[in-house]
Structures are given as structure tokens and as C-alpha cells.
Amino acid sequence: MVPSQDALDLQDLRLSTSLALEIIDADDTVVEAEVCVSWCEQLTGNIRYTTEQPDDAVQPARSSTVSGIGILVVMDAQDGRHVGFGSEPDDLSLDGMRQALEQAKLSAVSTPAFDTLPRPENNSPAGLTFHDPDVLSLPLEDLTQLSAEALDGVLSTLQDAGFVTRIEVQGSVRSRTEHLMLGNTHGLMACETTTGLLAALMAGFAHEPSQGTSQGVATHLDDFSPYDTGVETANRLLQSRGGIVLDSGEYPVILGPEAMGALVQDLLLPALCLDTAAAGSSPFTIDSLGQPIAASGFTLTDEGRLPRRLGSRLYTGDGLPTGATPLIEQGRLTGFLADAYHARAMSPPTGAFAPRNGMRHHLRHRSYDMRPGIFPTNAVLSSAQAVDAETFIAAIDDGVYIGGLWATTPQGNPQQDNFSSTIIGPSYRIQHGQRTTPLRAGTMRVQGNLRELLQDITGISTDPQPVALPTLQSLVLSPAVQCRRIRLLT
């Protein structure tokens, strides 16, 4: 496929970064500076199908691109160092670079805790990459075909089950390619190309509350099957029919991989970010290091370089090498996610926080347009005592399997760790060691405390599944988790 006229590659971005650093070097008012240049293309194929209007259900895939330059400057002033940031979209000309530089200088404010920009580090094995050349050259018509396969997976599964009318399906299939280049005035230069694929589907029957949802994520085409995502979506729809609402109360609960992944994503990982701890908005503090905060079998590690995983990167948004960051080991707090700024400002005398998570994960893929923030890469939940999930179910006489959670939100003071979350499918009542009647999605919620939930975990399964975060650039690898009791409200 011939690249679009506005396509850029890493060589283009490297040239732009070098030119911007030359312009900055000639400005005597700037003490240090950092340049980020990025280009991102996203292909999107939307799906909207009803049996009453089946025509044009799969819309032709469309391409959108964003690119630009961001510059961070450090300037000396009488009251200490000032730091500012400016950016310019879709303009990598010399004028665009100068405009971004002027914005950065004008926005500079006193930042007493700022020390210095990172120095170069060499910790990247030769030949290691996290992108797929086939995704880089994916034609629009091929993505449209992948969207059609996703819809076929839903419809063929429902038709095999005897359903051919009142079917409604919507969703999308997307691919993302990003080139990113970072450089600073200390000689640091880091570049990377990443690819990602997502299929997200929802299916239902007209005039019925039942619903099935599923998503599939990958970095490489040969790991990506929108058809299978469609089959899973249809199966979840069929399994959700005839859902019931249980009485409020405390139940033994198994949190499925997606449900546990949602709690890790929305509650635990934000609490384990160093900036959250520094702001006093986390139930965990630096003084909590080494203390038990979860059940003894609970281990959580952020793995920045797992092969073929959506969150894997060679470099952070600070230009530093990624790697493994232990967060919780055997129930004890062992670390925090950190970027370069907070790692320098907050590291305790007993040791340093590793700055492996300063990422530029903009929701609109405008990486150049933001300073590094703290984000997970691949958060891996595991246990040395893991067993098959069916073992948990077989041991429960009367309980609940929660397959998915939605709208998980903290309640009250964040240091108290209370939260509420709505139960969605696939969720079931457990009776006499068997999953029986489905729960009606959206009619019940979990009312709990994260720290208590972590300490009430009695088992972790052996079957981790990837759960993508909203940025589609990080994920949680979560197995099913058994909890002694969780309070459910209707």
C-alpha cells in the first residue's frame, strides 16, 4: 500500500527533532529542553446492523492522522527554575518549531521540585520491537474486511442458535500506528514505532434487556481475530437472557478477569501512581512500602516489555528504558509507578523509584501534545498458588460470579478507598458449585472498600486475560479472583 501523502516515518521525525534542538540551542534563555515529535494514523471501520435494515451495516474504513511537535523548556529565574511546555499540531516546519518554543517559554512557571531532564541510558536489546509491519501497511479495504468478519462472527453464532430476527449489533474495528521521537539537550535520543488492533462489539435483541459485549486486542495481525470476538459477543448475549436480580446482601464472589481487571484499572493502579501518593490522594503512602496491603498470594507487576502485548514499549515518554516494576509482592507493597520527575522528587533515602512509566498516552493519540504522565504498561496480576477457576466455583454453595464491572468510581475521601461499581455481564448466580441463572446487567452494584477486598482474596486463577485500558495503549493481564465476601446492592 502506498502511504498517504501526509505519512511520516521515524527518519522524518528524527530530522524534525534535530532541527528543533538546533533552534533551541541558539536560544540563550533556555537552560535545558526536550522535544517530542509524533505521528499517528488510525483506521476505523464502524459496524451498525439491524435485521430490519441490514444494508450498509459495515461502513467502509476511514483513516485519520495526527502529528505535531511538543517542546518542554527549562529556564533560570531569580526564584529558581521555571518549566514550560508548548506544542504545535500538524506543522513540523521551522515556523512550527519556533511557535511551539515560544509557547513553552511564555507558559513557563516556577517549579521548585524540578531537578533536571534525563540523561541517555542504553538498555534496549538490539532488534527488539513492539510493532507489526503488516499493520503498518494495512490497507483500508483489509480493515473493512476485518469489520465484516466481526459482524459475521455475531450473526453466524446467533443463526446457529436459531435467532435470525430482531438482532442489533454495533461496534468498531480499529488499527493504530504511531511513530514517536524524543530528544533533549543532554544528548538523549529515543525513537519507537508501535501498533495496536482493537475489535469492540455489542449485540442485543430488540425490546429485550439482554446484551452481549466483548473486545479483542492485539499488536500483530496474526494474533487478531475479530470473528472470534463476534462469536464471544453473541455467546454472551445468549447467556444473558432471562437474567435475574438478587436481593441485596453479602455474597461469596468470584471476580472474572474482566471484572478484576476493571478494579485494577480504575482503582488500584491509580492508587499506585507516585503522583497520586505525592498529592495525598492515595490510600497508600511511601511509608506503606513493605507493609501488607493485600492477601499473601497477591502479586502485581508492571511489565513494560512483554512480547506482543498492547502496553509494551522500548522507551517511556521521558525517553528512558522501560522494564519490570514490582508493585505488590505476595501481598506486600513494593513499589509505585513513576515518571522521571516524580522519581527524582519523591525517592526515599533507602532507595530510588524506577522511572519506567512516564508515558504520553493521549486519548486522541496526540503524544506530542502532552508532557509525560504516569501510566501502566502491562499490569500483570498473578499468584504462586494459582489454581483453575472452576475449582473456586465448585467450592461455592451459594454465591455470585461477576464477569464485568462498569462505571467503577471512588466514593468520598480517596484515602478511605471506598468505591461503587455496576455489575454487567457475563455474570451469574452460583449454586451448589455450578453457574446457574444469569444476573440482569445494570441492576446490581458492588459497594465495597478496595483495601478490604484485596485482603479478602482467597484465591487467584491460572487463566489471565488481557483487558485494555481506555487509552488503548495499556492493559491489565488479570485472572479470575475469589473473594470471601463482597456486598452487593440492588
N, C-alpha and C positions, 0 to 999 in steps of 0.2 A: 504494500500500500504506500503510495506517495504521501509523505507527510504534508499536513496542511501548510499553507503559506506562512502562517504565523507560528509554526512549530519551532521550538528552540531545543538545543541539546546541551549537554554538560560543557562542551567546548565553548559554546556561545556564552553560557553563564560564567564560566571561568574568566573569559575575556572581559565581561562586564564588571566582574568583581575586581579584577586587577586594575581596570581603568578608574573605578570608583576609589580604590585605595590610593591611587596616584593623585587624584584630585584632593583627597583628604590630607595626604602627606604635605601638600603645598599650603595647607591652612594652618598657620601658626597658633590659632586659638584652640585647636583640638589636640589634646594630650594623647588620647587613645581613641580607637574607633573600631567598629565591627560592621561588616557588610554582609547582608543576606540577599541573595537573588534566587528566585524560584519560578518555575513554570509548571503548571498542572493542567492536564486535559482529562475531562470526564466524559465518558459516553454513557448515555442513559436511554434505556428502552422501557417505556411505560406500558402497563397492561391494565385494561379495563374491559371486563367481559360480563355480559348477562345472556342467558339463554334466549331472552326476548329480542336482544339486539347483539347478535354475535359478530356482525361485520366490524372490521377495523378494530378488533379487540387488542391486537398487538400493534402498537404505533411504531413507525419507523424510528430507529435510534437516532439521537441527536448528539452532537458534540459541542462542548463548551470548554473554553480555555481561560485561564487566569495567569498572569505573570506580573512581575514587578520587582522593585528593589526596596529594601529597608536598610536604614543606617542608624546605628547607635553611636553616639559620641560621648566622650568624657572630657570635661573642661575644668580647668582650675579656676577657683574664685576665692575671694577673701574669707568666705565662710566654709571653705572646703571644696570638695569635688562636686561638680554638677553633672548629671547624666540626662541625656535627652534622646528621643527617638523620632525619626521621620520616615515616611515611605512615599513611594510614587507608583501608581498602578500603570501597567501596560506601556511603560516608557523607560527603555534602557539606553536611551541616548545620553549624551553628555549633559544636556539640559535637564533631563530627568534625574540624573545623579546629583547634579548641583541643587535641584529643587528639594530632593529628599534630605540632602545635607543641611540646607538652610532650615527646613522644618525641624530637624533634630536639634540644631543649635538654638532655635527660638523656643523649643519646648523644654530645654534643659532646666532641671530643678536640683536643689541641694539634696544629695543622697549620702549622708554621713557614713552609712554602713558599707558603701561600695568601696572595694579594695582595688581590684584590677581585673582586666579581661584575661581569659585563659591563655596559657602558653601551649604551643604544639605538643601533642603526645602521639607516640607511634604505637598503636595497639590494634592494628587491623590486619588480620591474616591475608596474605596475597590470594586474590581470586575469590574472596568471599563476597557474595552479593545477595540481595533480597528482592530481586525483580525477575520477571519472566519476559524474555524477548518477544514471545508470541503475544503477550498483552500489549507490549509497546507498539506492535504493528497491527493490532486487531482492527479489521475493517468495520465500518458501521453496519454493513449488511450481516456480518457474522454476529454482532451483538443483537441485532434484531432476531436472528435465528435462535439465539440462546433464550431470548424472551419468549419466543414461540414454544420452545421446549419446556419452559417453566409452566406455561399455561396447559400444555398437553399433559404434563405430569398430574396436574389437578384434575382435568376433565376425564382423562382415561381412568383414573382411580375411582372417581365418583361414578362413572358409567359402569365400570365393572361391579360396583356395589348396587347398581340398579337405579341410580339417580341421573336423570337426563334433563330435568326441568327445574326452574326456579333457582338456578345456580348463579352466584355472583362472585367474581374474582377480581381482585385489583392488587397492584404491586408494581415492582420495577426490577430490572436487572441493570447493574451498573459496572463499569470498569473505570479505574483511576490510574493514571500515570503521573508521577511527579519527579522532576529533576530539581535538586536543591544544591546551592553552592554557598559556602560560608568562608569568610576570610577576615582577619583582623590585622592591626598594625604591629602585632608581635610576631607575624610570620605564619600564623595558623591558617591553613587552607584545608577545607574538608568538603567533599562532594559526594552525592549519593543519588541513585535512582531507585524508586520504589514503585511497586504495582499492587493493586488490590482489586478484588472482584466481589460483588455482593448480589445475591438474589433475595428479595424480601417480598413475601406474598401473604395475602389474607383472603380467605374464602368463606362463604356463608350461603345459607338458603334464604330466599326472600320470605319475609314475615316470620322468621324464626330467630330466637336469641342466640342459637348455637353459632360458633365461629371457630375457624382454624387459622392459625398463623404459624409461620416458620421462616427462617432465614438460613442462607448458606453463605459462607465467606471463604475466600482463598486468596493466595497471591499468584498462583500459577493455573493456567487453563486446564492442565491435565488433572488438577485436584478439584475442579469446579464442575458441579452437576446441577444446573437449575431444574432439570427434570426431576431429580431426586427431591429437591426442595419442594416442588409441586406435589409430589406423591406424599411427602410428610405433611404438607399443609392440608391436603384432602383427608388423610387419615385422622388428623387431629380434629377436623370438622366432624367427621363421622363419630368419633369417640366422644365428642362434647354434647351430642344430642341427648335430651332427656335429663339435663343437669338439675341437681337439687341444691337447696340452701340448708346448711346445717345450723343448729342452734349455737348461739354464742357460748364460748367456753374455752378451756384449756385442753389441748389435744396433743398426743404424741404425733410428731410431724416429720416427714421426710421432705426435705427441700431438694427438688430436682436440680440438675446442672444449671438450667436457665434461671431458676428462682434464686439459687445461691449465688450465681454469677451476678444477678441484679443487685443483691445486697452487698456483695464485694465491690461492685462498680459504683453504686450510689452512696454507700455509707462507709465501708471500711477503707477503701483506697483513698478517698478524700481525707479521712482522719489520719492516714499515714503519710501525708504530704508534709514536708518540712515547713512550708509557708503557712499551712493551716495550724500546725503546732506553734509556730512563732507568733501567730496572731491570737493565740489563746482560744481558738475555735475548735479544738480537737479534744476528745476525752483523754488522749494520750499526750504526754509531755516527754521531753528529753530525759527527765528524771525517771520516767517509766521504763527506760531501757533495761532489759534483763529481768523485768517482772513478768509474772504470768498474766496474760490478758485473754487467753482462750484455753480450750480443752487441751490436754497434754499431747494429743495426737495431731494437732492442727499446725500445718506448716504452710506459709505463704511466701513465695519468692517472685520477684520481678525479673524475668529472663529476657534480656534485650536482644539476644542473638539466636533464638530458636529457628531452625531451618523451616522455611515455608509457613511462617506464622505472620499474621497481619501486622503485629506490632513491632516486628524485628527491624532494627536499624543498625548500621555501622557506627553512626555518629549521632550525638544529641544535637539539639538546636543551638547549643553553645559551641559546637564543633569538637566536642570531646568524645572519646570512645564510649560506647555502650557496654553493657555486661550484665552480670547477675547481681541483684541486690536482695539479700535476705531481709525479710520484713518481720516475719514471725517464725520461730523455730520451736517445734514441739510445745507450742502454746505460749512461749515467751517472746516479748517484743525485742527484736534485734536490730531494727533499722527503720529509716524513713526514706521515702522518695525525695530526691533533692536535685536542684539545678545548681549551676556554678555559683550564683550569687548567694543563695541561702546556705550552701555547703560551707562557704568561707565565713559567712556571718554567724552561723549557728553551731559549728562543730564544737563539741565539748573538749575539755583538756585531755580526756582519756583516749581520744581518737577522732578521726575525721569522717564525716559523711561523704560517701562517694557521689559525685555529681553526674549520675548516669541517666537522669530523667528530665533534663531541661529541654523540652520539645516545643516545636512550633506547630501545634495541631489545631490550626484554624478550622472552624466548622465549614467554611466555604473554600477550604484548601488554598487560602492566601497566606502561605507560610511566611513570605517576605514581610507581611503586614503586621507582624506581632513580635514582641520580644519573647524569649524563651519562657514558658511556664512549666509547671511541674505536672507531668502526665505519666501514667504507667506505660509500659511496652506490652509485654505478655505476662500478666499476673497469673502465676501457677499455684493452685491450691492442691495440696497433697497430704498424704499421711503414710508413715511407715507401717501402720496397722490397717491399711485399706482392705476392704472386702467387697464382694459383689453386692450391688444394691438390692438384689432380690432377697438377700439374707436379712436385710433390715425389714423388708415388707413382711416376710414370713414370720417375724417375731412380734408383730403388732396385732393385737386383738381388735382394737377399735381406735383408729387414728385417721390421719389425712396425708395424702401425697400432694404437694404443691408443685406443679410443673412450671408455673410462670408467675412473676410479680410485675406490677405496673404502678407507676406514679409513687415510687418509694421516696418519702420525704421525711427529713428530721422534724421532730416535734419539740418546741420550746428551746431551752438553752442547749446549744450543741455539745457542751461539756457533759450534759446528762445522758446523751446517747439514746434518747427515746426516738421512736420512728413509727410511721404508719405506711402500709403498702397494700394495694388492692390485688386480690388473688385473681389470676386469669388462667386459661388453660395451657396445657392439659393437666387438670387437677382432679383428684378422685378421693372418695372415701375408701379407707382400708378397713376391711372386716375379716377377722379370722385369717389373717395372713395373705389376703387377696385384695387387689384393687377391684372395687366394685362400681358403684354409681359415680358418674362424673359430677363435679361441682359446677354450678352455673357461673360462668365468668362474670366478674364485675360486681357480684352481690355480696362478697365477703372480703374482709381485710385482716391483715396481720397487725396487731397492736403490740409493740414489743420494745425491748431495750437491746441494742446491739451487743454490748459487753456481756449481758446475761445470756443472750443467745449463743455467743461464742463459747461461753463457759459451759453451756448445757448441751454441747455437741457430744454425742455418744458414739458416733461412727462416721467414717468417710469412705466413699466407694472407690472402686478402681477404674471408673469409666469417665475420665474428664472430657468435656465437650467445649468447643470454642464459643464464647459469647462476645460479640463485637460491641464496643463502646460507641456512643453517638458520633464521635469524630470519624469512625470507620478507619482509624489508624492505630488503635489499641484494642486488646481483647483480654478477657478473663478465661483461663482454662480451668473449668470448675467441674468436679464430680458431684454426685448426689451426696447430701449430708443428712444424717439422722440427728434430730434434736429431742431431748427428753420431753419437753412440753413447750408449746407456744400458744399464746392467747389469740383466738380468732373471734372477730366480731361481725355481726350481720347488719 
